[in-house]
Amino acid sequence: MKTFTAGLVGLSLSLGALAAGPALAQDAHAEHAAALSAEDTPIADIAASAEGKAALDKNLPGLTDHEAYEQFKGMSLKQVQPMSQGAITDEQLKALQADLDQLNK
């Protein structure tokens, strides 16, 4: 498994082009307040609860401690994935979603 420190090196540079991300994340938050989703929910919203943060830490260790976390926390994991240089895999997102589904019940 790649580490987020190495895998998200280019993320900080890529985030400049996504300045609208936080505004879009607010809209997504309003629409998905009830159900947490690896695809749609902003990362910060998942990490806001102890259970959500535990699911993130389990499936994507180091994500919430990443030096660029403040820059990408308003984005969903599906938005961050292409910029992660392979550090966030489809398998990790599926495993995270399974854990989030348990929380959503």
Biopython code that builds the backbone (N, CA, C, O; Angstrom):
import numpy as np
from Bio.PDB.StructureBuilder import StructureBuilder

atoms = [
    (1, "MET", "N", (0.852, -1.175, 0.000)),
    (1, "MET", "CA", (0.000, 0.000, 0.000)),
    (1, "MET", "C", (0.896, 1.236, 0.000)),
    (1, "MET", "O", (1.849, 1.332, 0.773)),
    (2, "LYS", "N", (0.576, 2.161, -0.866)),
    (2, "LYS", "CA", (1.329, 3.400, -0.913)),
    (2, "LYS", "C", (0.936, 4.269, 0.268)),
    (2, "LYS", "O", (-0.196, 4.217, 0.747)),
    (3, "THR", "N", (1.888, 5.069, 0.729)),
    (3, "THR", "CA", (1.552, 5.987, 1.808)),
    (3, "THR", "C", (0.992, 7.265, 1.225)),
    (3, "THR", "O", (1.266, 7.602, 0.073)),
    (4, "PHE", "N", (0.218, 7.969, 2.006)),
    (4, "PHE", "CA", (-0.371, 9.199, 1.515)),
    (4, "PHE", "C", (0.670, 10.295, 1.369)),
    (4, "PHE", "O", (0.518, 11.179, 0.525)),
    (5, "THR", "N", (1.713, 10.253, 2.167)),
    (5, "THR", "CA", (2.754, 11.262, 2.039)),
    (5, "THR", "C", (3.384, 11.181, 0.664)),
    (5, "THR", "O", (3.596, 12.209, 0.021)),
    (6, "ALA", "N", (3.686, 9.985, 0.203)),
    (6, "ALA", "CA", (4.285, 9.825, -1.118)),
    (6, "ALA", "C", (3.232, 9.897, -2.217)),
    (6, "ALA", "O", (3.481, 10.487, -3.269)),
    (7, "GLY", "N", (2.090, 9.322, -1.996)),
    (7, "GLY", "CA", (1.070, 9.216, -3.031)),
    (7, "GLY", "C", (0.331, 10.498, -3.342)),
    (7, "GLY", "O", (-0.205, 10.651, -4.439)),
    (8, "LEU", "N", (0.291, 11.419, -2.400)),
    (8, "LEU", "CA", (-0.448, 12.656, -2.622)),
    (8, "LEU", "C", (0.469, 13.863, -2.782)),
    (8, "LEU", "O", (0.047, 15.000, -2.571)),
    (9, "VAL", "N", (1.724, 13.615, -3.155)),
    (9, "VAL", "CA", (2.681, 14.705, -3.311)),
    (9, "VAL", "C", (2.169, 15.771, -4.267)),
    (9, "VAL", "O", (2.286, 16.961, -3.976)),
    (10, "GLY", "N", (1.611, 15.373, -5.387)),
    (10, "GLY", "CA", (1.141, 16.335, -6.372)),
    (10, "GLY", "C", (-0.214, 16.921, -6.051)),
    (10, "GLY", "O", (-0.697, 17.796, -6.770)),
    (11, "LEU", "N", (-0.829, 16.459, -4.996)),
    (11, "LEU", "CA", (-2.173, 16.903, -4.675)),
    (11, "LEU", "C", (-2.229, 18.394, -4.395)),
    (11, "LEU", "O", (-3.140, 19.069, -4.875)),
    (12, "SER", "N", (-1.297, 18.921, -3.644)),
    (12, "SER", "CA", (-1.318, 20.342, -3.307)),
    (12, "SER", "C", (-1.300, 21.196, -4.563)),
    (12, "SER", "O", (-2.001, 22.206, -4.640)),
    (13, "LEU", "N", (-0.513, 20.804, -5.535)),
    (13, "LEU", "CA", (-0.445, 21.560, -6.776)),
    (13, "LEU", "C", (-1.739, 21.452, -7.557)),
    (13, "LEU", "O", (-2.189, 22.433, -8.150)),
    (14, "SER", "N", (-2.339, 20.284, -7.565)),
    (14, "SER", "CA", (-3.568, 20.063, -8.316)),
    (14, "SER", "C", (-4.756, 20.794, -7.710)),
    (14, "SER", "O", (-5.709, 21.117, -8.418)),
    (15, "LEU", "N", (-4.711, 21.056, -6.423)),
    (15, "LEU", "CA", (-5.849, 21.664, -5.753)),
    (15, "LEU", "C", (-6.074, 23.105, -6.160)),
    (15, "LEU", "O", (-7.194, 23.606, -6.052)),
    (16, "GLY", "N", (-5.049, 23.777, -6.622)),
    (16, "GLY", "CA", (-5.218, 25.153, -7.057)),
    (16, "GLY", "C", (-6.227, 25.286, -8.175)),
    (16, "GLY", "O", (-6.935, 26.289, -8.256)),
    (17, "ALA", "N", (-6.301, 24.298, -9.028)),
    (17, "ALA", "CA", (-7.239, 24.318, -10.148)),
    (17, "ALA", "C", (-8.663, 24.016, -9.711)),
    (17, "ALA", "O", (-9.598, 24.174, -10.496)),
    (18, "LEU", "N", (-8.835, 23.587, -8.478)),
    (18, "LEU", "CA", (-10.154, 23.208, -7.998)),
    (18, "LEU", "C", (-10.656, 24.170, -6.928)),
    (18, "LEU", "O", (-11.236, 23.743, -5.930)),
    (19, "ALA", "N", (-10.439, 25.445, -7.128)),
    (19, "ALA", "CA", (-10.825, 26.440, -6.134)),
    (19, "ALA", "C", (-12.314, 26.416, -5.836)),
    (19, "ALA", "O", (-12.725, 26.835, -4.754)),
    (20, "ALA", "N", (-13.124, 25.943, -6.752)),
    (20, "ALA", "CA", (-14.568, 25.881, -6.528)),
    (20, "ALA", "C", (-14.958, 24.693, -5.658)),
    (20, "ALA", "O", (-16.118, 24.582, -5.263)),
    (21, "GLY", "N", (-14.032, 23.816, -5.356)),
    (21, "GLY", "CA", (-14.324, 22.608, -4.582)),
    (21, "GLY", "C", (-15.066, 22.850, -3.286)),
    (21, "GLY", "O", (-16.059, 22.166, -3.037)),
    (22, "PRO", "N", (-14.639, 23.795, -2.430)),
    (22, "PRO", "CA", (-15.354, 23.993, -1.171)),
    (22, "PRO", "C", (-16.812, 24.408, -1.370)),
    (22, "PRO", "O", (-17.682, 23.963, -0.621)),
    (23, "ALA", "N", (-17.091, 25.243, -2.355)),
    (23, "ALA", "CA", (-18.477, 25.644, -2.602)),
    (23, "ALA", "C", (-19.306, 24.447, -3.037)),
    (23, "ALA", "O", (-20.444, 24.280, -2.597)),
    (24, "LEU", "N", (-18.743, 23.622, -3.894)),
    (24, "LEU", "CA", (-19.448, 22.420, -4.327)),
    (24, "LEU", "C", (-19.630, 21.460, -3.171)),
    (24, "LEU", "O", (-20.661, 20.795, -3.068)),
    (25, "ALA", "N", (-18.630, 21.381, -2.295)),
    (25, "ALA", "CA", (-18.714, 20.483, -1.154)),
    (25, "ALA", "C", (-19.843, 20.893, -0.219)),
    (25, "ALA", "O", (-20.497, 20.029, 0.365)),
    (26, "GLN", "N", (-20.085, 22.188, -0.064)),
    (26, "GLN", "CA", (-21.182, 22.635, 0.787)),
    (26, "GLN", "C", (-22.512, 22.160, 0.230)),
    (26, "GLN", "O", (-23.375, 21.721, 0.990)),
    (27, "ASP", "N", (-22.698, 22.241, -1.095)),
    (27, "ASP", "CA", (-23.922, 21.753, -1.715)),
    (27, "ASP", "C", (-24.060, 20.249, -1.510)),
    (27, "ASP", "O", (-25.142, 19.755, -1.193)),
    (28, "ALA", "N", (-22.955, 19.523, -1.693)),
    (28, "ALA", "CA", (-22.988, 18.075, -1.503)),
    (28, "ALA", "C", (-23.332, 17.739, -0.057)),
    (28, "ALA", "O", (-24.061, 16.784, 0.211)),
    (29, "HIS", "N", (-22.801, 18.532, 0.875)),
    (29, "HIS", "CA", (-23.090, 18.294, 2.294)),
    (29, "HIS", "C", (-24.586, 18.417, 2.565)),
    (29, "HIS", "O", (-25.162, 17.591, 3.273)),
    (30, "ALA", "N", (-25.202, 19.431, 2.011)),
    (30, "ALA", "CA", (-26.635, 19.636, 2.230)),
    (30, "ALA", "C", (-27.443, 18.475, 1.678)),
    (30, "ALA", "O", (-28.439, 18.074, 2.280)),
    (31, "GLU", "N", (-27.025, 17.928, 0.537)),
    (31, "GLU", "CA", (-27.757, 16.846, -0.092)),
    (31, "GLU", "C", (-27.523, 15.503, 0.586)),
    (31, "GLU", "O", (-28.389, 14.629, 0.538)),
    (32, "HIS", "N", (-26.376, 15.327, 1.209)),
    (32, "HIS", "CA", (-26.001, 14.013, 1.732)),
    (32, "HIS", "C", (-25.772, 14.028, 3.237)),
    (32, "HIS", "O", (-24.953, 13.266, 3.751)),
    (33, "ALA", "N", (-26.484, 14.885, 3.935)),
    (33, "ALA", "CA", (-26.281, 15.001, 5.372)),
    (33, "ALA", "C", (-26.648, 13.712, 6.103)),
    (33, "ALA", "O", (-26.053, 13.410, 7.137)),
    (34, "ALA", "N", (-27.603, 12.954, 5.598)),
    (34, "ALA", "CA", (-28.077, 11.772, 6.298)),
    (34, "ALA", "C", (-27.173, 10.563, 6.080)),
    (34, "ALA", "O", (-26.930, 9.807, 7.021)),
    (35, "ALA", "N", (-26.676, 10.363, 4.877)),
    (35, "ALA", "CA", (-25.909, 9.165, 4.561)),
    (35, "ALA", "C", (-24.485, 9.541, 4.151)),
    (35, "ALA", "O", (-24.282, 10.337, 3.234)),
    (36, "LEU", "N", (-23.512, 8.963, 4.835)),
    (36, "LEU", "CA", (-22.115, 9.199, 4.488)),
    (36, "LEU", "C", (-21.739, 8.361, 3.277)),
    (36, "LEU", "O", (-22.113, 7.193, 3.175)),
    (37, "SER", "N", (-20.997, 8.966, 2.365)),
    (37, "SER", "CA", (-20.636, 8.287, 1.125)),
    (37, "SER", "C", (-19.192, 8.601, 0.757)),
    (37, "SER", "O", (-18.774, 9.758, 0.793)),
    (38, "ALA", "N", (-18.436, 7.571, 0.405)),
    (38, "ALA", "CA", (-17.069, 7.768, -0.064)),
    (38, "ALA", "C", (-17.054, 8.511, -1.389)),
    (38, "ALA", "O", (-16.063, 9.150, -1.741)),
    (39, "GLU", "N", (-18.143, 8.425, -2.111)),
    (39, "GLU", "CA", (-18.211, 9.044, -3.429)),
    (39, "GLU", "C", (-18.626, 10.510, -3.377)),
    (39, "GLU", "O", (-18.122, 11.323, -4.152)),
    (40, "ASP", "N", (-19.539, 10.854, -2.472)),
    (40, "ASP", "CA", (-20.126, 12.188, -2.492)),
    (40, "ASP", "C", (-19.858, 13.059, -1.268)),
    (40, "ASP", "O", (-19.825, 14.283, -1.393)),
    (41, "THR", "N", (-19.669, 12.474, -0.109)),
    (41, "THR", "CA", (-19.542, 13.241, 1.126)),
    (41, "THR", "C", (-18.152, 13.856, 1.249)),
    (41, "THR", "O", (-17.152, 13.169, 1.038)),
    (42, "PRO", "N", (-18.077, 15.146, 1.588)),
    (42, "PRO", "CA", (-16.761, 15.739, 1.845)),
    (42, "PRO", "C", (-16.025, 14.968, 2.943)),
    (42, "PRO", "O", (-16.631, 14.518, 3.915)),
    (43, "ILE", "N", (-14.735, 14.827, 2.775)),
    (43, "ILE", "CA", (-13.914, 14.065, 3.714)),
    (43, "ILE", "C", (-14.075, 14.600, 5.135)),
    (43, "ILE", "O", (-14.183, 13.819, 6.081)),
    (44, "ALA", "N", (-14.093, 15.917, 5.291)),
    (44, "ALA", "CA", (-14.239, 16.510, 6.623)),
    (44, "ALA", "C", (-15.547, 16.105, 7.286)),
    (44, "ALA", "O", (-15.598, 15.958, 8.508)),
    (45, "ASP", "N", (-16.599, 15.923, 6.509)),
    (45, "ASP", "CA", (-17.884, 15.501, 7.072)),
    (45, "ASP", "C", (-17.813, 14.060, 7.564)),
    (45, "ASP", "O", (-18.420, 13.713, 8.578)),
    (46, "ILE", "N", (-17.081, 13.233, 6.852)),
    (46, "ILE", "CA", (-16.899, 11.845, 7.307)),
    (46, "ILE", "C", (-16.070, 11.844, 8.594)),
    (46, "ILE", "O", (-16.389, 11.127, 9.542)),
    (47, "ALA", "N", (-15.015, 12.641, 8.622)),
    (47, "ALA", "CA", (-14.108, 12.675, 9.765)),
    (47, "ALA", "C", (-14.695, 13.402, 10.968)),
    (47, "ALA", "O", (-14.117, 13.353, 12.054)),
    (48, "ALA", "N", (-15.827, 14.073, 10.800)),
    (48, "ALA", "CA", (-16.411, 14.862, 11.884)),
    (48, "ALA", "C", (-16.878, 14.010, 13.059)),
    (48, "ALA", "O", (-16.883, 14.478, 14.197)),
    (49, "SER", "N", (-17.267, 12.777, 12.798)),
    (49, "SER", "CA", (-17.663, 11.889, 13.896)),
    (49, "SER", "C", (-16.516, 10.925, 14.195)),
    (49, "SER", "O", (-15.707, 10.607, 13.323)),
    (50, "ALA", "N", (-16.466, 10.476, 15.423)),
    (50, "ALA", "CA", (-15.410, 9.533, 15.833)),
    (50, "ALA", "C", (-15.473, 8.256, 14.998)),
    (50, "ALA", "O", (-14.441, 7.702, 14.620)),
    (51, "GLU", "N", (-16.696, 7.793, 14.713)),
    (51, "GLU", "CA", (-16.860, 6.561, 13.934)),
    (51, "GLU", "C", (-16.418, 6.752, 12.491)),
    (51, "GLU", "O", (-15.772, 5.876, 11.917)),
    (52, "GLY", "N", (-16.763, 7.890, 11.904)),
    (52, "GLY", "CA", (-16.347, 8.183, 10.537)),
    (52, "GLY", "C", (-14.842, 8.310, 10.420)),
    (52, "GLY", "O", (-14.240, 7.792, 9.480)),
    (53, "LYS", "N", (-14.225, 9.007, 11.388)),
    (53, "LYS", "CA", (-12.768, 9.155, 11.376)),
    (53, "LYS", "C", (-12.096, 7.797, 11.535)),
    (53, "LYS", "O", (-11.081, 7.522, 10.896)),
    (54, "ALA", "N", (-12.665, 6.948, 12.391)),
    (54, "ALA", "CA", (-12.099, 5.603, 12.574)),
    (54, "ALA", "C", (-12.169, 4.813, 11.268)),
    (54, "ALA", "O", (-11.232, 4.088, 10.933)),
    (55, "ALA", "N", (-13.278, 4.948, 10.526)),
    (55, "ALA", "CA", (-13.410, 4.252, 9.239)),
    (55, "ALA", "C", (-12.387, 4.790, 8.240)),
    (55, "ALA", "O", (-11.787, 4.015, 7.495)),
    (56, "LEU", "N", (-12.182, 6.104, 8.217)),
    (56, "LEU", "CA", (-11.157, 6.673, 7.335)),
    (56, "LEU", "C", (-9.772, 6.170, 7.714)),
    (56, "LEU", "O", (-9.000, 5.748, 6.853)),
    (57, "ASP", "N", (-9.459, 6.216, 9.014)),
    (57, "ASP", "CA", (-8.135, 5.790, 9.475)),
    (57, "ASP", "C", (-7.892, 4.304, 9.202)),
    (57, "ASP", "O", (-6.766, 3.899, 8.911)),
    (58, "LYS", "N", (-8.931, 3.507, 9.296)),
    (58, "LYS", "CA", (-8.811, 2.065, 9.039)),
    (58, "LYS", "C", (-8.523, 1.790, 7.563)),
    (58, "LYS", "O", (-7.644, 0.993, 7.234)),
    (59, "ASN", "N", (-9.264, 2.449, 6.685)),
    (59, "ASN", "CA", (-9.186, 2.142, 5.263)),
    (59, "ASN", "C", (-8.193, 3.005, 4.489)),
    (59, "ASN", "O", (-7.689, 2.585, 3.448)),
    (60, "LEU", "N", (-7.912, 4.189, 4.982)),
    (60, "LEU", "CA", (-6.981, 5.113, 4.323)),
    (60, "LEU", "C", (-6.049, 5.716, 5.371)),
    (60, "LEU", "O", (-6.099, 6.918, 5.631)),
    (61, "PRO", "N", (-5.201, 4.882, 5.971)),
    (61, "PRO", "CA", (-4.351, 5.367, 7.059)),
    (61, "PRO", "C", (-3.486, 6.552, 6.621)),
    (61, "PRO", "O", (-2.871, 6.542, 5.554)),
    (62, "GLY", "N", (-3.463, 7.565, 7.476)),
    (62, "GLY", "CA", (-2.640, 8.742, 7.215)),
    (62, "GLY", "C", (-3.362, 9.850, 6.469)),
    (62, "GLY", "O", (-2.824, 10.950, 6.348)),
    (63, "LEU", "N", (-4.546, 9.599, 5.972)),
    (63, "LEU", "CA", (-5.257, 10.607, 5.184)),
    (63, "LEU", "C", (-5.547, 11.861, 5.997)),
    (63, "LEU", "O", (-5.254, 12.969, 5.547)),
    (64, "THR", "N", (-6.116, 11.703, 7.184)),
    (64, "THR", "CA", (-6.491, 12.875, 7.969)),
    (64, "THR", "C", (-5.294, 13.573, 8.601)),
    (64, "THR", "O", (-5.428, 14.679, 9.124)),
    (65, "ASP", "N", (-4.137, 12.944, 8.557)),
    (65, "ASP", "CA", (-2.906, 13.557, 9.061)),
    (65, "ASP", "C", (-2.047, 14.123, 7.932)),
    (65, "ASP", "O", (-0.979, 14.678, 8.190)),
    (66, "HIS", "N", (-2.495, 13.989, 6.699)),
    (66, "HIS", "CA", (-1.712, 14.443, 5.551)),
    (66, "HIS", "C", (-1.489, 15.951, 5.617)),
    (66, "HIS", "O", (-2.376, 16.697, 6.032)),
    (67, "GLU", "N", (-0.320, 16.390, 5.212)),
    (67, "GLU", "CA", (0.020, 17.815, 5.276)),
    (67, "GLU", "C", (-0.910, 18.696, 4.444)),
    (67, "GLU", "O", (-1.036, 19.886, 4.733)),
    (68, "ALA", "N", (-1.554, 18.156, 3.435)),
    (68, "ALA", "CA", (-2.468, 18.933, 2.591)),
    (68, "ALA", "C", (-3.936, 18.707, 2.961)),
    (68, "ALA", "O", (-4.827, 19.117, 2.217)),
    (69, "TYR", "N", (-4.196, 18.063, 4.097)),
    (69, "TYR", "CA", (-5.572, 17.740, 4.488)),
    (69, "TYR", "C", (-6.480, 18.966, 4.479)),
    (69, "TYR", "O", (-7.614, 18.894, 4.004)),
    (70, "GLU", "N", (-6.002, 20.067, 4.989)),
    (70, "GLU", "CA", (-6.814, 21.292, 5.029)),
    (70, "GLU", "C", (-7.234, 21.733, 3.633)),
    (70, "GLU", "O", (-8.274, 22.370, 3.471)),
    (71, "GLN", "N", (-6.441, 21.403, 2.633)),
    (71, "GLN", "CA", (-6.735, 21.806, 1.262)),
    (71, "GLN", "C", (-7.744, 20.885, 0.580)),
    (71, "GLN", "O", (-8.502, 21.334, -0.280)),
    (72, "PHE", "N", (-7.762, 19.608, 0.950)),
    (72, "PHE", "CA", (-8.658, 18.685, 0.252)),
    (72, "PHE", "C", (-9.804, 18.149, 1.104)),
    (72, "PHE", "O", (-10.609, 17.357, 0.615)),
    (73, "LYS", "N", (-9.893, 18.559, 2.351)),
    (73, "LYS", "CA", (-10.922, 18.008, 3.237)),
    (73, "LYS", "C", (-12.346, 18.361, 2.808)),
    (73, "LYS", "O", (-13.288, 17.674, 3.205)),
    (74, "GLY", "N", (-12.525, 19.398, 2.021)),
    (74, "GLY", "CA", (-13.846, 19.770, 1.538)),
    (74, "GLY", "C", (-14.275, 19.003, 0.300)),
    (74, "GLY", "O", (-15.384, 19.190, -0.202)),
    (75, "MET", "N", (-13.404, 18.147, -0.187)),
    (75, "MET", "CA", (-13.683, 17.349, -1.383)),
    (75, "MET", "C", (-14.069, 15.933, -0.969)),
    (75, "MET", "O", (-13.750, 15.485, 0.132)),
    (76, "SER", "N", (-14.756, 15.242, -1.860)),
    (76, "SER", "CA", (-15.055, 13.834, -1.606)),
    (76, "SER", "C", (-13.824, 12.997, -1.961)),
    (76, "SER", "O", (-12.932, 13.460, -2.671)),
    (77, "LEU", "N", (-13.788, 11.791, -1.470)),
    (77, "LEU", "CA", (-12.674, 10.901, -1.798)),
    (77, "LEU", "C", (-12.649, 10.568, -3.279)),
    (77, "LEU", "O", (-11.578, 10.381, -3.857)),
    (78, "LYS", "N", (-13.820, 10.493, -3.898)),
    (78, "LYS", "CA", (-13.888, 10.215, -5.332)),
    (78, "LYS", "C", (-13.268, 11.366, -6.123)),
    (78, "LYS", "O", (-12.687, 11.138, -7.184)),
    (79, "GLN", "N", (-13.384, 12.606, -5.620)),
    (79, "GLN", "CA", (-12.751, 13.748, -6.266)),
    (79, "GLN", "C", (-11.235, 13.743, -6.053)),
    (79, "GLN", "O", (-10.482, 14.114, -6.953)),
    (80, "VAL", "N", (-10.796, 13.332, -4.889)),
    (80, "VAL", "CA", (-9.370, 13.329, -4.557)),
    (80, "VAL", "C", (-8.646, 12.157, -5.208)),
    (80, "VAL", "O", (-7.461, 12.260, -5.526)),
    (81, "GLN", "N", (-9.346, 11.050, -5.408)),
    (81, "GLN", "CA", (-8.718, 9.822, -5.914)),
    (81, "GLN", "C", (-7.861, 10.029, -7.166)),
    (81, "GLN", "O", (-6.729, 9.546, -7.189)),
    (82, "PRO", "N", (-8.332, 10.714, -8.199)),
    (82, "PRO", "CA", (-7.492, 10.851, -9.402)),
    (82, "PRO", "C", (-6.197, 11.631, -9.165)),
    (82, "PRO", "O", (-5.226, 11.466, -9.904)),
    (83, "MET", "N", (-6.185, 12.466, -8.149)),
    (83, "MET", "CA", (-4.989, 13.254, -7.841)),
    (83, "MET", "C", (-4.047, 12.546, -6.874)),
    (83, "MET", "O", (-2.966, 13.052, -6.573)),
    (84, "SER", "N", (-4.453, 11.378, -6.390)),
    (84, "SER", "CA", (-3.676, 10.690, -5.358)),
    (84, "SER", "C", (-2.534, 9.854, -5.907)),
    (84, "SER", "O", (-1.792, 9.242, -5.138)),
    (85, "GLN", "N", (-2.381, 9.818, -7.211)),
    (85, "GLN", "CA", (-1.312, 9.045, -7.848)),
    (85, "GLN", "C", (-1.347, 7.581, -7.412)),
    (85, "GLN", "O", (-0.307, 6.967, -7.174)),
    (86, "GLY", "N", (-2.549, 7.039, -7.311)),
    (86, "GLY", "CA", (-2.706, 5.626, -6.970)),
    (86, "GLY", "C", (-2.763, 5.322, -5.488)),
    (86, "GLY", "O", (-2.925, 4.160, -5.113)),
    (87, "ALA", "N", (-2.635, 6.323, -4.633)),
    (87, "ALA", "CA", (-2.649, 6.081, -3.185)),
    (87, "ALA", "C", (-4.050, 5.745, -2.681)),
    (87, "ALA", "O", (-4.191, 5.090, -1.648)),
    (88, "ILE", "N", (-5.079, 6.180, -3.390)),
    (88, "ILE", "CA", (-6.454, 5.845, -3.031)),
    (88, "ILE", "C", (-6.990, 4.926, -4.127)),
    (88, "ILE", "O", (-7.183, 5.348, -5.268)),
    (89, "THR", "N", (-7.225, 3.679, -3.767)),
    (89, "THR", "CA", (-7.653, 2.683, -4.750)),
    (89, "THR", "C", (-9.165, 2.470, -4.687)),
    (89, "THR", "O", (-9.819, 2.810, -3.701)),
    (90, "ASP", "N", (-9.694, 1.903, -5.757)),
    (90, "ASP", "CA", (-11.116, 1.546, -5.778)),
    (90, "ASP", "C", (-11.439, 0.571, -4.651)),
    (90, "ASP", "O", (-12.504, 0.659, -4.038)),
    (91, "GLU", "N", (-10.530, -0.355, -4.377)),
    (91, "GLU", "CA", (-10.747, -1.345, -3.329)),
    (91, "GLU", "C", (-10.844, -0.669, -1.963)),
    (91, "GLU", "O", (-11.678, -1.050, -1.141)),
    (92, "GLN", "N", (-10.001, 0.325, -1.717)),
    (92, "GLN", "CA", (-10.056, 1.046, -0.446)),
    (92, "GLN", "C", (-11.379, 1.800, -0.311)),
    (92, "GLN", "O", (-11.979, 1.826, 0.764)),
    (93, "LEU", "N", (-11.825, 2.406, -1.396)),
    (93, "LEU", "CA", (-13.093, 3.139, -1.356)),
    (93, "LEU", "C", (-14.263, 2.191, -1.120)),
    (93, "LEU", "O", (-15.198, 2.535, -0.398)),
    (94, "LYS", "N", (-14.222, 1.007, -1.717)),
    (94, "LYS", "CA", (-15.278, 0.019, -1.497)),
    (94, "LYS", "C", (-15.296, -0.444, -0.041)),
    (94, "LYS", "O", (-16.362, -0.572, 0.562)),
    (95, "ALA", "N", (-14.123, -0.691, 0.515)),
    (95, "ALA", "CA", (-14.040, -1.121, 1.916)),
    (95, "ALA", "C", (-14.509, -0.010, 2.849)),
    (95, "ALA", "O", (-15.211, -0.271, 3.825)),
    (96, "LEU", "N", (-14.124, 1.222, 2.550)),
    (96, "LEU", "CA", (-14.586, 2.354, 3.346)),
    (96, "LEU", "C", (-16.100, 2.486, 3.254)),
    (96, "LEU", "O", (-16.769, 2.701, 4.265)),
    (97, "GLN", "N", (-16.641, 2.359, 2.048)),
    (97, "GLN", "CA", (-18.087, 2.480, 1.885)),
    (97, "GLN", "C", (-18.826, 1.413, 2.673)),
    (97, "GLN", "O", (-19.887, 1.683, 3.236)),
    (98, "ALA", "N", (-18.280, 0.210, 2.721)),
    (98, "ALA", "CA", (-18.905, -0.858, 3.514)),
    (98, "ALA", "C", (-18.958, -0.456, 4.984)),
    (98, "ALA", "O", (-19.960, -0.690, 5.659)),
    (99, "ASP", "N", (-17.878, 0.149, 5.479)),
    (99, "ASP", "CA", (-17.868, 0.611, 6.872)),
    (99, "ASP", "C", (-18.844, 1.771, 7.069)),
    (99, "ASP", "O", (-19.543, 1.833, 8.081)),
    (100, "LEU", "N", (-18.890, 2.684, 6.105)),
    (100, "LEU", "CA", (-19.826, 3.815, 6.194)),
    (100, "LEU", "C", (-21.278, 3.332, 6.145)),
    (100, "LEU", "O", (-22.145, 3.880, 6.826)),
    (101, "ASP", "N", (-21.529, 2.319, 5.347)),
    (101, "ASP", "CA", (-22.887, 1.757, 5.265)),
    (101, "ASP", "C", (-23.345, 1.250, 6.638)),
    (101, "ASP", "O", (-24.515, 1.379, 7.000)),
    (102, "GLN", "N", (-22.416, 0.677, 7.385)),
    (102, "GLN", "CA", (-22.748, 0.214, 8.737)),
    (102, "GLN", "C", (-23.103, 1.394, 9.639)),
    (102, "GLN", "O", (-23.995, 1.290, 10.481)),
    (103, "LEU", "N", (-22.409, 2.507, 9.464)),
    (103, "LEU", "CA", (-22.694, 3.701, 10.256)),
    (103, "LEU", "C", (-24.016, 4.343, 9.843)),
    (103, "LEU", "O", (-24.710, 4.938, 10.668)),
    (104, "ASN", "N", (-24.359, 4.218, 8.564)),
    (104, "ASN", "CA", (-25.567, 4.843, 8.036)),
    (104, "ASN", "C", (-26.843, 4.133, 8.476)),
    (104, "ASN", "O", (-27.941, 4.660, 8.297)),
    (105, "LYS", "N", (-26.702, 2.938, 9.049)),
    (105, "LYS", "CA", (-27.894, 2.167, 9.441)),
    (105, "LYS", "C", (-28.536, 2.757, 10.675)),
    (105, "LYS", "O", (-29.548, 2.242, 11.151)),
]
sb = StructureBuilder()
sb.init_structure("model")
sb.init_model(0)
sb.init_chain("A")
sb.init_seg("    ")
for serial, (resi, resn, name, xyz) in enumerate(atoms, 1):
    if name == "N":
        sb.init_residue(resn, " ", resi, " ")
    sb.init_atom(name, np.array(xyz, "f"), 0.0, 1.0, " ", f" {name:<3s}", serial, name[0])
structure = sb.get_structure()
